[in-house]
Amino acid sequence: MREFDDRVLEYFLDNQLQLFPEKVAETLDEAEEFLEDCMAVLVESADEVMDYFEEEGMDVQSAGEDEVLAASEVFDIGDGRYLIVEA
């Protein structure tokens, strides 16, 4: 069973250039392997994105939610979920 569903993998494939200068994956399988290798995290809400970065030591209070959600490593899947890819 996939850790990331097809919607997440397709979104990452379509938008991977927001974080990387060139494509790192061409297929769903390659996208999944890449995301697993870099320990990407799928969270269920913007609040969970904020919690994730706060746990990682980022000062999310001074950055603000809009700035954090606009970070290149945060992918807004469009259904309330966010993919966080720290490469």
PDB file with one MODEL, atoms N, CA, C and O in Angstrom:
MODEL        1
ATOM      1  N   MET A   1       0.833  -1.192   0.000  1.00  0.00           N
ATOM      2  CA  MET A   1       0.000   0.000   0.000  1.00  0.00           C
ATOM      3  C   MET A   1       0.874   1.250   0.000  1.00  0.00           C
ATOM      4  O   MET A   1       1.908   1.299   0.665  1.00  0.00           O
ATOM      5  N   ARG A   2       0.455   2.227  -0.733  1.00  0.00           N
ATOM      6  CA  ARG A   2       1.221   3.473  -0.825  1.00  0.00           C
ATOM      7  C   ARG A   2       1.068   4.329   0.414  1.00  0.00           C
ATOM      8  O   ARG A   2      -0.008   4.418   1.005  1.00  0.00           O
ATOM      9  N   GLU A   3       2.162   4.952   0.789  1.00  0.00           N
ATOM     10  CA  GLU A   3       2.117   5.904   1.905  1.00  0.00           C
ATOM     11  C   GLU A   3       1.426   7.188   1.453  1.00  0.00           C
ATOM     12  O   GLU A   3       0.717   7.829   2.229  1.00  0.00           O
ATOM     13  N   PHE A   4       1.639   7.550   0.201  1.00  0.00           N
ATOM     14  CA  PHE A   4       1.052   8.756  -0.376  1.00  0.00           C
ATOM     15  C   PHE A   4       0.065   8.317  -1.453  1.00  0.00           C
ATOM     16  O   PHE A   4       0.394   7.478  -2.292  1.00  0.00           O
ATOM     17  N   ASP A   5      -1.149   8.884  -1.435  1.00  0.00           N
ATOM     18  CA  ASP A   5      -2.136   8.498  -2.439  1.00  0.00           C
ATOM     19  C   ASP A   5      -1.835   9.175  -3.781  1.00  0.00           C
ATOM     20  O   ASP A   5      -0.999  10.074  -3.865  1.00  0.00           O
ATOM     21  N   ASP A   6      -2.529   8.727  -4.816  1.00  0.00           N
ATOM     22  CA  ASP A   6      -2.264   9.228  -6.168  1.00  0.00           C
ATOM     23  C   ASP A   6      -2.438  10.738  -6.276  1.00  0.00           C
ATOM     24  O   ASP A   6      -1.682  11.392  -6.995  1.00  0.00           O
ATOM     25  N   ARG A   7      -3.421  11.306  -5.574  1.00  0.00           N
ATOM     26  CA  ARG A   7      -3.634  12.755  -5.648  1.00  0.00           C
ATOM     27  C   ARG A   7      -2.396  13.502  -5.157  1.00  0.00           C
ATOM     28  O   ARG A   7      -1.973  14.481  -5.773  1.00  0.00           O
ATOM     29  N   VAL A   8      -1.821  13.045  -4.058  1.00  0.00           N
ATOM     30  CA  VAL A   8      -0.631  13.677  -3.502  1.00  0.00           C
ATOM     31  C   VAL A   8       0.547  13.521  -4.463  1.00  0.00           C
ATOM     32  O   VAL A   8       1.270  14.481  -4.732  1.00  0.00           O
ATOM     33  N   LEU A   9       0.731  12.312  -4.972  1.00  0.00           N
ATOM     34  CA  LEU A   9       1.854  12.055  -5.884  1.00  0.00           C
ATOM     35  C   LEU A   9       1.713  12.857  -7.175  1.00  0.00           C
ATOM     36  O   LEU A   9       2.697  13.405  -7.671  1.00  0.00           O
ATOM     37  N   GLU A  10       0.516  12.931  -7.718  1.00  0.00           N
ATOM     38  CA  GLU A  10       0.299  13.707  -8.947  1.00  0.00           C
ATOM     39  C   GLU A  10       0.541  15.194  -8.696  1.00  0.00           C
ATOM     40  O   GLU A  10       1.134  15.877  -9.531  1.00  0.00           O
ATOM     41  N   TYR A  11       0.086  15.694  -7.551  1.00  0.00           N
ATOM     42  CA  TYR A  11       0.315  17.097  -7.228  1.00  0.00           C
ATOM     43  C   TYR A  11       1.815  17.374  -7.131  1.00  0.00           C
ATOM     44  O   TYR A  11       2.305  18.370  -7.664  1.00  0.00           O
ATOM     45  N   PHE A  12       2.529  16.497  -6.455  1.00  0.00           N
ATOM     46  CA  PHE A  12       3.976  16.682  -6.339  1.00  0.00           C
ATOM     47  C   PHE A  12       4.633  16.663  -7.722  1.00  0.00           C
ATOM     48  O   PHE A  12       5.471  17.515  -8.019  1.00  0.00           O
ATOM     49  N   LEU A  13       4.260  15.701  -8.565  1.00  0.00           N
ATOM     50  CA  LEU A  13       4.841  15.639  -9.913  1.00  0.00           C
ATOM     51  C   LEU A  13       4.593  16.929 -10.677  1.00  0.00           C
ATOM     52  O   LEU A  13       5.496  17.439 -11.341  1.00  0.00           O
ATOM     53  N   ASP A  14       3.382  17.460 -10.592  1.00  0.00           N
ATOM     54  CA  ASP A  14       3.016  18.669 -11.328  1.00  0.00           C
ATOM     55  C   ASP A  14       3.676  19.923 -10.768  1.00  0.00           C
ATOM     56  O   ASP A  14       3.835  20.907 -11.491  1.00  0.00           O
ATOM     57  N   ASN A  15       4.059  19.907  -9.502  1.00  0.00           N
ATOM     58  CA  ASN A  15       4.541  21.119  -8.842  1.00  0.00           C
ATOM     59  C   ASN A  15       5.940  21.007  -8.241  1.00  0.00           C
ATOM     60  O   ASN A  15       6.352  21.876  -7.472  1.00  0.00           O
ATOM     61  N   GLN A  16       6.668  19.954  -8.581  1.00  0.00           N
ATOM     62  CA  GLN A  16       7.981  19.737  -7.966  1.00  0.00           C
ATOM     63  C   GLN A  16       8.982  20.850  -8.245  1.00  0.00           C
ATOM     64  O   GLN A  16       9.937  21.028  -7.488  1.00  0.00           O
ATOM     65  N   LEU A  17       8.777  21.592  -9.313  1.00  0.00           N
ATOM     66  CA  LEU A  17       9.722  22.658  -9.648  1.00  0.00           C
ATOM     67  C   LEU A  17       9.609  23.858  -8.712  1.00  0.00           C
ATOM     68  O   LEU A  17      10.441  24.763  -8.776  1.00  0.00           O
ATOM     69  N   GLN A  18       8.587  23.885  -7.838  1.00  0.00           N
ATOM     70  CA  GLN A  18       8.521  24.970  -6.846  1.00  0.00           C
ATOM     71  C   GLN A  18       9.644  24.830  -5.821  1.00  0.00           C
ATOM     72  O   GLN A  18      10.006  25.800  -5.156  1.00  0.00           O
ATOM     73  N   LEU A  19      10.193  23.624  -5.696  1.00  0.00           N
ATOM     74  CA  LEU A  19      11.256  23.382  -4.721  1.00  0.00           C
ATOM     75  C   LEU A  19      12.592  23.035  -5.364  1.00  0.00           C
ATOM     76  O   LEU A  19      13.650  23.352  -4.821  1.00  0.00           O
ATOM     77  N   PHE A  20      12.540  22.388  -6.512  1.00  0.00           N
ATOM     78  CA  PHE A  20      13.767  21.900  -7.155  1.00  0.00           C
ATOM     79  C   PHE A  20      13.988  22.582  -8.496  1.00  0.00           C
ATOM     80  O   PHE A  20      13.025  22.908  -9.190  1.00  0.00           O
ATOM     81  N   PRO A  21      15.261  22.805  -8.873  1.00  0.00           N
ATOM     82  CA  PRO A  21      15.549  23.471 -10.144  1.00  0.00           C
ATOM     83  C   PRO A  21      15.242  22.600 -11.365  1.00  0.00           C
ATOM     84  O   PRO A  21      15.056  23.113 -12.468  1.00  0.00           O
ATOM     85  N   GLU A  22      15.191  21.291 -11.161  1.00  0.00           N
ATOM     86  CA  GLU A  22      14.828  20.379 -12.247  1.00  0.00           C
ATOM     87  C   GLU A  22      14.030  19.232 -11.662  1.00  0.00           C
ATOM     88  O   GLU A  22      14.068  18.990 -10.456  1.00  0.00           O
ATOM     89  N   LYS A  23      13.313  18.532 -12.512  1.00  0.00           N
ATOM     90  CA  LYS A  23      12.451  17.454 -12.042  1.00  0.00           C
ATOM     91  C   LYS A  23      13.254  16.347 -11.367  1.00  0.00           C
ATOM     92  O   LYS A  23      14.329  15.963 -11.829  1.00  0.00           O
ATOM     93  N   VAL A  24      12.708  15.849 -10.269  1.00  0.00           N
ATOM     94  CA  VAL A  24      13.336  14.750  -9.546  1.00  0.00           C
ATOM     95  C   VAL A  24      12.587  13.443  -9.771  1.00  0.00           C
ATOM     96  O   VAL A  24      13.064  12.375  -9.389  1.00  0.00           O
ATOM     97  N   ALA A  25      11.400  13.531 -10.399  1.00  0.00           N
ATOM     98  CA  ALA A  25      10.597  12.339 -10.656  1.00  0.00           C
ATOM     99  C   ALA A  25       9.736  12.555 -11.893  1.00  0.00           C
ATOM    100  O   ALA A  25       9.308  13.672 -12.184  1.00  0.00           O
ATOM    101  N   GLU A  26       9.491  11.463 -12.615  1.00  0.00           N
ATOM    102  CA  GLU A  26       8.669  11.515 -13.821  1.00  0.00           C
ATOM    103  C   GLU A  26       7.389  10.695 -13.701  1.00  0.00           C
ATOM    104  O   GLU A  26       6.414  10.962 -14.403  1.00  0.00           O
ATOM    105  N   THR A  27       7.387   9.695 -12.811  1.00  0.00           N
ATOM    106  CA  THR A  27       6.240   8.798 -12.668  1.00  0.00           C
ATOM    107  C   THR A  27       5.758   8.804 -11.216  1.00  0.00           C
ATOM    108  O   THR A  27       6.453   9.286 -10.322  1.00  0.00           O
ATOM    109  N   LEU A  28       4.571   8.267 -10.998  1.00  0.00           N
ATOM    110  CA  LEU A  28       4.049   8.173  -9.629  1.00  0.00           C
ATOM    111  C   LEU A  28       4.973   7.346  -8.749  1.00  0.00           C
ATOM    112  O   LEU A  28       5.220   7.710  -7.599  1.00  0.00           O
ATOM    113  N   ASP A  29       5.489   6.235  -9.276  1.00  0.00           N
ATOM    114  CA  ASP A  29       6.396   5.395  -8.497  1.00  0.00           C
ATOM    115  C   ASP A  29       7.681   6.129  -8.139  1.00  0.00           C
ATOM    116  O   ASP A  29       8.163   6.024  -7.011  1.00  0.00           O
ATOM    117  N   GLU A  30       8.235   6.868  -9.089  1.00  0.00           N
ATOM    118  CA  GLU A  30       9.448   7.646  -8.814  1.00  0.00           C
ATOM    119  C   GLU A  30       9.166   8.742  -7.789  1.00  0.00           C
ATOM    120  O   GLU A  30       9.992   9.005  -6.915  1.00  0.00           O
ATOM    121  N   ALA A  31       8.010   9.375  -7.896  1.00  0.00           N
ATOM    122  CA  ALA A  31       7.638  10.425  -6.938  1.00  0.00           C
ATOM    123  C   ALA A  31       7.519   9.839  -5.539  1.00  0.00           C
ATOM    124  O   ALA A  31       8.016  10.415  -4.572  1.00  0.00           O
ATOM    125  N   GLU A  32       6.853   8.687  -5.439  1.00  0.00           N
ATOM    126  CA  GLU A  32       6.695   8.062  -4.135  1.00  0.00           C
ATOM    127  C   GLU A  32       8.047   7.671  -3.539  1.00  0.00           C
ATOM    128  O   GLU A  32       8.300   7.894  -2.355  1.00  0.00           O
ATOM    129  N   GLU A  33       8.901   7.093  -4.360  1.00  0.00           N
ATOM    130  CA  GLU A  33      10.231   6.695  -3.876  1.00  0.00           C
ATOM    131  C   GLU A  33      11.021   7.911  -3.409  1.00  0.00           C
ATOM    132  O   GLU A  33      11.665   7.870  -2.361  1.00  0.00           O
ATOM    133  N   PHE A  34      10.973   8.987  -4.178  1.00  0.00           N
ATOM    134  CA  PHE A  34      11.692  10.201  -3.800  1.00  0.00           C
ATOM    135  C   PHE A  34      11.158  10.754  -2.473  1.00  0.00           C
ATOM    136  O   PHE A  34      11.933  11.095  -1.579  1.00  0.00           O
ATOM    137  N   LEU A  35       9.830  10.839  -2.356  1.00  0.00           N
ATOM    138  CA  LEU A  35       9.236  11.391  -1.141  1.00  0.00           C
ATOM    139  C   LEU A  35       9.550  10.538   0.079  1.00  0.00           C
ATOM    140  O   LEU A  35       9.779  11.066   1.168  1.00  0.00           O
ATOM    141  N   GLU A  36       9.561   9.229  -0.098  1.00  0.00           N
ATOM    142  CA  GLU A  36       9.928   8.346   1.006  1.00  0.00           C
ATOM    143  C   GLU A  36      11.395   8.518   1.376  1.00  0.00           C
ATOM    144  O   GLU A  36      11.741   8.550   2.557  1.00  0.00           O
ATOM    145  N   ASP A  37      12.267   8.630   0.359  1.00  0.00           N
ATOM    146  CA  ASP A  37      13.706   8.786   0.613  1.00  0.00           C
ATOM    147  C   ASP A  37      14.021  10.065   1.382  1.00  0.00           C
ATOM    148  O   ASP A  37      14.907  10.074   2.237  1.00  0.00           O
ATOM    149  N   CYS A  38      13.302  11.141   1.084  1.00  0.00           N
ATOM    150  CA  CYS A  38      13.597  12.400   1.783  1.00  0.00           C
ATOM    151  C   CYS A  38      12.676  12.597   2.982  1.00  0.00           C
ATOM    152  O   CYS A  38      12.615  13.684   3.556  1.00  0.00           O
ATOM    153  N   MET A  39      11.965  11.543   3.353  1.00  0.00           N
ATOM    154  CA  MET A  39      11.105  11.541   4.530  1.00  0.00           C
ATOM    155  C   MET A  39      10.097  12.687   4.524  1.00  0.00           C
ATOM    156  O   MET A  39       9.917  13.377   5.528  1.00  0.00           O
ATOM    157  N   ALA A  40       9.447  12.879   3.380  1.00  0.00           N
ATOM    158  CA  ALA A  40       8.395  13.881   3.280  1.00  0.00           C
ATOM    159  C   ALA A  40       7.261  13.517   4.230  1.00  0.00           C
ATOM    160  O   ALA A  40       7.057  12.348   4.556  1.00  0.00           O
ATOM    161  N   VAL A  41       6.532  14.531   4.664  1.00  0.00           N
ATOM    162  CA  VAL A  41       5.460  14.351   5.633  1.00  0.00           C
ATOM    163  C   VAL A  41       4.163  14.893   5.039  1.00  0.00           C
ATOM    164  O   VAL A  41       4.133  15.991   4.484  1.00  0.00           O
ATOM    165  N   LEU A  42       3.102  14.114   5.161  1.00  0.00           N
ATOM    166  CA  LEU A  42       1.779  14.546   4.740  1.00  0.00           C
ATOM    167  C   LEU A  42       0.978  14.868   5.992  1.00  0.00           C
ATOM    168  O   LEU A  42       0.811  14.016   6.865  1.00  0.00           O
ATOM    169  N   VAL A  43       0.480  16.110   6.079  1.00  0.00           N
ATOM    170  CA  VAL A  43      -0.314  16.516   7.238  1.00  0.00           C
ATOM    171  C   VAL A  43      -1.717  16.900   6.783  1.00  0.00           C
ATOM    172  O   VAL A  43      -1.962  17.157   5.604  1.00  0.00           O
ATOM    173  N   GLU A  44      -2.621  16.931   7.741  1.00  0.00           N
ATOM    174  CA  GLU A  44      -4.049  17.080   7.433  1.00  0.00           C
ATOM    175  C   GLU A  44      -4.570  18.509   7.474  1.00  0.00           C
ATOM    176  O   GLU A  44      -5.721  18.749   7.111  1.00  0.00           O
ATOM    177  N   SER A  45      -3.743  19.474   7.912  1.00  0.00           N
ATOM    178  CA  SER A  45      -4.244  20.842   8.022  1.00  0.00           C
ATOM    179  C   SER A  45      -3.091  21.843   8.099  1.00  0.00           C
ATOM    180  O   SER A  45      -1.934  21.478   8.308  1.00  0.00           O
ATOM    181  N   ALA A  46      -3.451  23.126   7.922  1.00  0.00           N
ATOM    182  CA  ALA A  46      -2.459  24.193   8.063  1.00  0.00           C
ATOM    183  C   ALA A  46      -1.919  24.237   9.487  1.00  0.00           C
ATOM    184  O   ALA A  46      -0.744  24.535   9.698  1.00  0.00           O
ATOM    185  N   ASP A  47      -2.774  23.942  10.464  1.00  0.00           N
ATOM    186  CA  ASP A  47      -2.308  23.913  11.857  1.00  0.00           C
ATOM    187  C   ASP A  47      -1.228  22.861  12.050  1.00  0.00           C
ATOM    188  O   ASP A  47      -0.265  23.084  12.784  1.00  0.00           O
ATOM    189  N   GLU A  48      -1.384  21.711  11.394  1.00  0.00           N
ATOM    190  CA  GLU A  48      -0.374  20.659  11.509  1.00  0.00           C
ATOM    191  C   GLU A  48       0.932  21.062  10.828  1.00  0.00           C
ATOM    192  O   GLU A  48       2.007  20.650  11.262  1.00  0.00           O
ATOM    193  N   VAL A  49       0.849  21.866   9.761  1.00  0.00           N
ATOM    194  CA  VAL A  49       2.067  22.396   9.133  1.00  0.00           C
ATOM    195  C   VAL A  49       2.797  23.268  10.140  1.00  0.00           C
ATOM    196  O   VAL A  49       4.009  23.146  10.319  1.00  0.00           O
ATOM    197  N   MET A  50       2.055  24.145  10.794  1.00  0.00           N
ATOM    198  CA  MET A  50       2.661  25.036  11.789  1.00  0.00           C
ATOM    199  C   MET A  50       3.284  24.217  12.926  1.00  0.00           C
ATOM    200  O   MET A  50       4.403  24.495  13.356  1.00  0.00           O
ATOM    201  N   ASP A  51       2.554  23.209  13.406  1.00  0.00           N
ATOM    202  CA  ASP A  51       3.085  22.350  14.482  1.00  0.00           C
ATOM    203  C   ASP A  51       4.365  21.662  14.038  1.00  0.00           C
ATOM    204  O   ASP A  51       5.323  21.576  14.807  1.00  0.00           O
ATOM    205  N   TYR A  52       4.390  21.168  12.796  1.00  0.00           N
ATOM    206  CA  TYR A  52       5.568  20.468  12.271  1.00  0.00           C
ATOM    207  C   TYR A  52       6.796  21.386  12.315  1.00  0.00           C
ATOM    208  O   TYR A  52       7.848  21.004  12.829  1.00  0.00           O
ATOM    209  N   PHE A  53       6.650  22.592  11.775  1.00  0.00           N
ATOM    210  CA  PHE A  53       7.800  23.495  11.722  1.00  0.00           C
ATOM    211  C   PHE A  53       8.194  23.989  13.113  1.00  0.00           C
ATOM    212  O   PHE A  53       9.374  24.220  13.379  1.00  0.00           O
ATOM    213  N   GLU A  54       7.222  24.148  13.989  1.00  0.00           N
ATOM    214  CA  GLU A  54       7.550  24.537  15.358  1.00  0.00           C
ATOM    215  C   GLU A  54       8.371  23.435  16.032  1.00  0.00           C
ATOM    216  O   GLU A  54       9.351  23.722  16.720  1.00  0.00           O
ATOM    217  N   GLU A  55       7.973  22.184  15.836  1.00  0.00           N
ATOM    218  CA  GLU A  55       8.739  21.056  16.391  1.00  0.00           C
ATOM    219  C   GLU A  55      10.137  20.974  15.797  1.00  0.00           C
ATOM    220  O   GLU A  55      11.062  20.492  16.451  1.00  0.00           O
ATOM    221  N   GLU A  56      10.297  21.443  14.556  1.00  0.00           N
ATOM    222  CA  GLU A  56      11.613  21.440  13.905  1.00  0.00           C
ATOM    223  C   GLU A  56      12.474  22.625  14.338  1.00  0.00           C
ATOM    224  O   GLU A  56      13.617  22.755  13.902  1.00  0.00           O
ATOM    225  N   GLY A  57      11.927  23.486  15.194  1.00  0.00           N
ATOM    226  CA  GLY A  57      12.710  24.593  15.727  1.00  0.00           C
ATOM    227  C   GLY A  57      12.525  25.913  15.012  1.00  0.00           C
ATOM    228  O   GLY A  57      13.224  26.877  15.324  1.00  0.00           O
ATOM    229  N   MET A  58      11.611  25.989  14.067  1.00  0.00           N
ATOM    230  CA  MET A  58      11.364  27.246  13.356  1.00  0.00           C
ATOM    231  C   MET A  58      10.506  28.161  14.224  1.00  0.00           C
ATOM    232  O   MET A  58       9.585  27.697  14.896  1.00  0.00           O
ATOM    233  N   ASP A  59      10.802  29.442  14.211  1.00  0.00           N
ATOM    234  CA  ASP A  59      10.009  30.417  14.959  1.00  0.00           C
ATOM    235  C   ASP A  59       8.771  30.764  14.124  1.00  0.00           C
ATOM    236  O   ASP A  59       8.752  31.763  13.405  1.00  0.00           O
ATOM    237  N   VAL A  60       7.749  29.926  14.234  1.00  0.00           N
ATOM    238  CA  VAL A  60       6.551  30.117  13.404  1.00  0.00           C
ATOM    239  C   VAL A  60       5.722  31.307  13.868  1.00  0.00           C
ATOM    240  O   VAL A  60       4.916  31.832  13.100  1.00  0.00           O
ATOM    241  N   GLN A  61       5.907  31.740  15.115  1.00  0.00           N
ATOM    242  CA  GLN A  61       5.140  32.891  15.610  1.00  0.00           C
ATOM    243  C   GLN A  61       5.547  34.169  14.878  1.00  0.00           C
ATOM    244  O   GLN A  61       4.689  34.967  14.501  1.00  0.00           O
ATOM    245  N   SER A  62       6.840  34.365  14.678  1.00  0.00           N
ATOM    246  CA  SER A  62       7.285  35.578  13.992  1.00  0.00           C
ATOM    247  C   SER A  62       7.131  35.455  12.482  1.00  0.00           C
ATOM    248  O   SER A  62       6.944  36.459  11.794  1.00  0.00           O
ATOM    249  N   ALA A  63       7.207  34.236  11.960  1.00  0.00           N
ATOM    250  CA  ALA A  63       7.049  34.042  10.520  1.00  0.00           C
ATOM    251  C   ALA A  63       5.599  34.220  10.107  1.00  0.00           C
ATOM    252  O   ALA A  63       5.326  34.844   9.081  1.00  0.00           O
ATOM    253  N   GLY A  64       4.671  33.693  10.876  1.00  0.00           N
ATOM    254  CA  GLY A  64       3.265  33.794  10.531  1.00  0.00           C
ATOM    255  C   GLY A  64       2.830  32.657   9.622  1.00  0.00           C
ATOM    256  O   GLY A  64       3.623  32.118   8.850  1.00  0.00           O
ATOM    257  N   GLU A  65       1.550  32.302   9.728  1.00  0.00           N
ATOM    258  CA  GLU A  65       1.030  31.165   8.977  1.00  0.00           C
ATOM    259  C   GLU A  65       1.152  31.345   7.468  1.00  0.00           C
ATOM    260  O   GLU A  65       1.534  30.405   6.770  1.00  0.00           O
ATOM    261  N   ASP A  66       0.834  32.535   6.947  1.00  0.00           N
ATOM    262  CA  ASP A  66       0.904  32.751   5.498  1.00  0.00           C
ATOM    263  C   ASP A  66       2.305  32.521   4.959  1.00  0.00           C
ATOM    264  O   ASP A  66       2.481  31.907   3.907  1.00  0.00           O
ATOM    265  N   GLU A  67       3.301  33.015   5.684  1.00  0.00           N
ATOM    266  CA  GLU A  67       4.690  32.850   5.250  1.00  0.00           C
ATOM    267  C   GLU A  67       5.108  31.383   5.294  1.00  0.00           C
ATOM    268  O   GLU A  67       5.772  30.896   4.380  1.00  0.00           O
ATOM    269  N   VAL A  68       4.719  30.682   6.354  1.00  0.00           N
ATOM    270  CA  VAL A  68       5.073  29.270   6.478  1.00  0.00           C
ATOM    271  C   VAL A  68       4.408  28.460   5.370  1.00  0.00           C
ATOM    272  O   VAL A  68       5.061  27.628   4.740  1.00  0.00           O
ATOM    273  N   LEU A  69       3.132  28.690   5.125  1.00  0.00           N
ATOM    274  CA  LEU A  69       2.414  27.935   4.091  1.00  0.00           C
ATOM    275  C   LEU A  69       2.904  28.261   2.691  1.00  0.00           C
ATOM    276  O   LEU A  69       2.723  27.462   1.772  1.00  0.00           O
ATOM    277  N   ALA A  70       3.526  29.431   2.513  1.00  0.00           N
ATOM    278  CA  ALA A  70       4.057  29.824   1.204  1.00  0.00           C
ATOM    279  C   ALA A  70       5.481  29.317   0.974  1.00  0.00           C
ATOM    280  O   ALA A  70       6.036  29.510  -0.108  1.00  0.00           O
ATOM    281  N   ALA A  71       6.078  28.672   1.977  1.00  0.00           N
ATOM    282  CA  ALA A  71       7.446  28.162   1.847  1.00  0.00           C
ATOM    283  C   ALA A  71       7.525  27.159   0.700  1.00  0.00           C
ATOM    284  O   ALA A  71       6.577  26.414   0.451  1.00  0.00           O
ATOM    285  N   SER A  72       8.650  27.145   0.011  1.00  0.00           N
ATOM    286  CA  SER A  72       8.792  26.271  -1.164  1.00  0.00           C
ATOM    287  C   SER A  72       8.694  24.798  -0.817  1.00  0.00           C
ATOM    288  O   SER A  72       8.368  23.981  -1.678  1.00  0.00           O
ATOM    289  N   GLU A  73       8.973  24.441   0.438  1.00  0.00           N
ATOM    290  CA  GLU A  73       8.901  23.018   0.802  1.00  0.00           C
ATOM    291  C   GLU A  73       7.508  22.576   1.234  1.00  0.00           C
ATOM    292  O   GLU A  73       7.310  21.415   1.591  1.00  0.00           O
ATOM    293  N   VAL A  74       6.537  23.496   1.203  1.00  0.00           N
ATOM    294  CA  VAL A  74       5.155  23.174   1.577  1.00  0.00           C
ATOM    295  C   VAL A  74       4.298  23.143   0.314  1.00  0.00           C
ATOM    296  O   VAL A  74       4.192  24.134  -0.409  1.00  0.00           O
ATOM    297  N   PHE A  75       3.697  21.998   0.068  1.00  0.00           N
ATOM    298  CA  PHE A  75       2.847  21.802  -1.099  1.00  0.00           C
ATOM    299  C   PHE A  75       1.393  21.696  -0.641  1.00  0.00           C
ATOM    300  O   PHE A  75       1.034  20.759   0.072  1.00  0.00           O
ATOM    301  N   ASP A  76       0.560  22.646  -1.046  1.00  0.00           N
ATOM    302  CA  ASP A  76      -0.859  22.656  -0.697  1.00  0.00           C
ATOM    303  C   ASP A  76      -1.593  21.741  -1.674  1.00  0.00           C
ATOM    304  O   ASP A  76      -1.787  22.102  -2.834  1.00  0.00           O
ATOM    305  N   ILE A  77      -1.997  20.571  -1.215  1.00  0.00           N
ATOM    306  CA  ILE A  77      -2.615  19.572  -2.081  1.00  0.00           C
ATOM    307  C   ILE A  77      -3.963  20.063  -2.603  1.00  0.00           C
ATOM    308  O   ILE A  77      -4.415  19.616  -3.657  1.00  0.00           O
ATOM    309  N   GLY A  78      -4.607  20.973  -1.884  1.00  0.00           N
ATOM    310  CA  GLY A  78      -5.860  21.547  -2.358  1.00  0.00           C
ATOM    311  C   GLY A  78      -7.100  20.931  -1.727  1.00  0.00           C
ATOM    312  O   GLY A  78      -8.221  21.356  -2.009  1.00  0.00           O
ATOM    313  N   ASP A  79      -6.905  19.943  -0.884  1.00  0.00           N
ATOM    314  CA  ASP A  79      -8.050  19.310  -0.221  1.00  0.00           C
ATOM    315  C   ASP A  79      -7.932  19.433   1.299  1.00  0.00           C
ATOM    316  O   ASP A  79      -8.532  18.661   2.046  1.00  0.00           O
ATOM    317  N   GLY A  80      -7.143  20.425   1.742  1.00  0.00           N
ATOM    318  CA  GLY A  80      -6.930  20.623   3.171  1.00  0.00           C
ATOM    319  C   GLY A  80      -5.635  20.010   3.670  1.00  0.00           C
ATOM    320  O   GLY A  80      -5.167  20.335   4.761  1.00  0.00           O
ATOM    321  N   ARG A  81      -5.051  19.113   2.863  1.00  0.00           N
ATOM    322  CA  ARG A  81      -3.800  18.458   3.258  1.00  0.00           C
ATOM    323  C   ARG A  81      -2.605  19.213   2.672  1.00  0.00           C
ATOM    324  O   ARG A  81      -2.709  19.922   1.671  1.00  0.00           O
ATOM    325  N   TYR A  82      -1.483  19.029   3.334  1.00  0.00           N
ATOM    326  CA  TYR A  82      -0.225  19.652   2.903  1.00  0.00           C
ATOM    327  C   TYR A  82       0.876  18.601   2.916  1.00  0.00           C
ATOM    328  O   TYR A  82       0.964  17.774   3.824  1.00  0.00           O
ATOM    329  N   LEU A  83       1.715  18.658   1.883  1.00  0.00           N
ATOM    330  CA  LEU A  83       2.888  17.806   1.801  1.00  0.00           C
ATOM    331  C   LEU A  83       4.091  18.675   2.132  1.00  0.00           C
ATOM    332  O   LEU A  83       4.282  19.738   1.541  1.00  0.00           O
ATOM    333  N   ILE A  84       4.899  18.216   3.080  1.00  0.00           N
ATOM    334  CA  ILE A  84       6.105  18.957   3.472  1.00  0.00           C
ATOM    335  C   ILE A  84       7.311  18.146   3.009  1.00  0.00           C
ATOM    336  O   ILE A  84       7.504  17.001   3.417  1.00  0.00           O
ATOM    337  N   VAL A  85       8.119  18.766   2.146  1.00  0.00           N
ATOM    338  CA  VAL A  85       9.281  18.084   1.555  1.00  0.00           C
ATOM    339  C   VAL A  85      10.516  18.898   1.904  1.00  0.00           C
ATOM    340  O   VAL A  85      10.739  19.973   1.347  1.00  0.00           O
ATOM    341  N   GLU A  86      11.310  18.387   2.819  1.00  0.00           N
ATOM    342  CA  GLU A  86      12.557  19.059   3.169  1.00  0.00           C
ATOM    343  C   GLU A  86      13.692  18.307   2.505  1.00  0.00           C
ATOM    344  O   GLU A  86      14.075  17.216   2.928  1.00  0.00           O
ATOM    345  N   ALA A  87      14.218  18.911   1.460  1.00  0.00           N
ATOM    346  CA  ALA A  87      15.276  18.254   0.688  1.00  0.00           C
ATOM    347  C   ALA A  87      16.630  18.855   0.978  1.00  0.00           C
ATOM    348  O   ALA A  87      17.633  18.419   0.412  1.00  0.00           O
TER     349      ALA A  87
ENDMDL
END
